[in-house]
Amino acid sequence: GIETVADGNEQVIRARFADATFFIKEDLQYKLEDELGRLGTLTFQFKLGSMLDKSKRLEAMMPALSEYFGLSEAERKTAARAAKELARGEWPSPLTGTPMVSEAEELVSAFNVMVGRLEQSFGRLRQQICVDSLTGVLTRAGFTEEFDRLAEQGGGGVLFRLGLDRFRTINDGVGYHTGDVLLAAVAERIARETGDGGLIGRFAGDEFVVLVSGDDPESWASLGRRLLAAFLEPFPLGGDELRLSVCIGYVGGELEGGCRDLWIGRAGLAMTEAKRRGPGSLLAFA
């Protein structure tokens, strides 16, 4: 009994909306998020490039340093290999050995410390870009990266886009701090229904996405209904309770390389039409 939105009806569906500014705002919002995601990626690449540049300079210096400090032939080869690995952005095993002079021991120790710090910095930068600090789910950049990785593996799957109803109005009424607490609770409920096999992301302030493997259309619809039902229970906020509904659009099929933007767009179209039909609506794109 779930209605579907056909590909050929896209223009008709869009024309049925009375307020065209809704689409303009949505388009600008997604473009802004794409730019912010791109900026974060560029910042990450710049900082990583700076770290690797330092590693390459160390690689060039390593032969002379090794000879000066009296490292054996095997130790020089190990040091050179570690420097090359680090310059490629890999994390080498800690250097070992018994250098002939204390300065060489200090060099080996400093190299190992630098490798550890670079690896930690890399992990922190990636965490900031790919994980939403508020909800703990993936950011738009993190989700699209994981989507592409899974799509390359192939197989069936379904993508849900969940838009919270009237969240901006609720947020203005309860305050932004309480709104943040509510978003975190929403993410927890989505994760509860999706299980360990789902990929969850937050695309916008009031929109979440879920990617789940599987090729059974009935199981897709069943999960969609469970996600809707998860919002029937009020959200506890301090001593109060708040009811929140959601509209969901989804698209399913065979995952393949390069399908990400098409799937996100189609699920978004279904979600937008679901919102037009009223709170608590579920709609499939077919």
Disulfide bonds with the S-S distance in Angstrom:
none
